[in-house]
């Protein structure tokens, strides 16, 4: 059984037991999180597709950790103009383990 959920402006295909990194959520470590924007639920040959969300479907997960991803360098460069701007960015994330999928 798997589902497609939306969180943080991105879509994720999840199954029970999966661990995924999503955009930072306002929840404590060890807390339970519900994702109710479920776009698709599939159980073998039985597939339910929402318009846009499946009615009554819910995916539950547990927050494992919060953290920051590795650093990304952002460089703006204009040739022959003596212009270069260098900046770094580290995105916040929340690590969630999927515990149940309800359709």
N, C-alpha and C positions, 0 to 999 in steps of 0.2 A: 504494500500500500504506500502511495506517495501522494504529495500535494504540492501545488504551486502557490506560494504566498507572496504578498507584497509588503515590504517594510522599508522605510527610508528611501523611497523612490526607486527601489530595485526589486526585481523578482527573483525568487529562490525556489528550486525544486528540492523538497525535503522528504525524508522518510523518518520513521521512529529510530532514535538512537544517533542520528546525525548531529554533528557539531559544526556550527557555521558562525562566521563573523559577520555581523550586521552593523549598520550605523548605530552610534551610541544611543542606548535606551536609558530612561530615567528609572532604574530599578536597582535594588541592592543585590549583591552577590548572594546566590542561593534562593532568591525570590522566584516565584512562578510568573511567567509572562504569557499572555494570550494573544495570538495573532488571528483576528477575525476577518481580515481581508484575504480570503481564500479564493483563488481564481479557478482552480481545478482540483478535483479529488479523483484518484484512480485506484481501484482495487481489482487487480486482474483485468478481466474484460469489461467490468463495470466502470465507466468513466462518466463523471459529472462535470460539465463545463458551465461556469457561471456567466451571467450577463449583467454586470461584469463580475459579480461575486456569487459564490454558491450560498444559497439560503441555509442557515443553520449550521454551517461548517465552521470548525474552530481547530486551530493547531495550538498546542500548549508546549511550552519549553521552560527550561530552568536556566537562569543566568549563572554561568560558570565564572566569568572574569570580565573585567574591563581593562582596556589597554590602549596603546597607540601603535599604529603600524610603523613599518620602517620608513626612513626619511626619503622624500622625493625632492630632487633638486629642480628648481624652476629657474631657467636662465633666459633672459631677454637680451638679444645681441643685435646691434646694427653695425654692419661692416663700414669701415672707413669713416666713422663718425665719433670714434673714441667713446662709445656708449656700450656698457654691459652692466646688467643688473642681475644679481644672483640672490636667490631666496630659497629657503627650505620649508617643507611642510610635512607634518606628521598627523595623519587622520586618526581621530578617536574611534574605537570600535567596542562592541560588546560581544562576547563569545557566549552563544546560546546552544544548549543541548536539547534537541526535540524529544519530548517524552510521550506525547500522544497526538493522534489525528482523529478527529470526530467529524463524521459527515452528516 
